[in-house]
């Protein structure tokens, strides 16, 4: 007898296996890096390079703990997206495609993203 279809889908990230969560986070990180972080970063670069006043303004902004926390979050987004992208390139070469290896590499990407964010936090504080 065929198995009955579920009446609802389970979207709780805690119940998904790590490669699925990694895929979702990779897409969200890519979207957030493209907009709003890319335009914001370009505007900050342009205004800080255009004059001493612009540089001083951004230096003062990044002296605030909330701005530092947002910078650490942006660093995590970039690191996570970068390491997940490397993982997907390796998967495209048909390495780490088995379930245990896929799970381990997904967990490694999460760990590397956290380590990178902690390094940035250490440098900012």
PyMOL commands that set and color helices and strands:
alter all, ss='L'
color gray80, all
select helices_A, chain A and resi 13-15+18-50+52-61+65-92+99-124
alter helices_A, ss='H'
color red, helices_A
deselect
rebuild
show_as cartoon
